[in-house]
């Protein structure tokens, strides 16, 4: 039997996002859940050095040794990621934003 670790979204939302050096670079804001495919295709995060929010594929994150997550990409890629103002979210039912996120991070589209 595999050793599976389960965490609630509320727990993860309280965990910081850190770079490889352990510096906190952002926080999780929301998790986009595809209810037809039973998965989390991407998350919405806030970066300390960028205004607004950014979409990032969930698959690029690794859990750190403690209560934090590390993106498995160059941090500069996060800074250039598709984003939007905090008070003007894109229509998440439209896959265009998700497509732009996956293309930016060079991830295979999940659908």
Secondary structure, DSSP 8 states (H G I E B T S, - for coil): --------HHHHHHSEEE-TTS-EEEEEEEEEEETTTTEEEEEEEEETTSSSEEEEEGGGEEE-SSSEEEESS-HHHHHTS-EE-TT----TTSHHHHHHHHHHTT-----
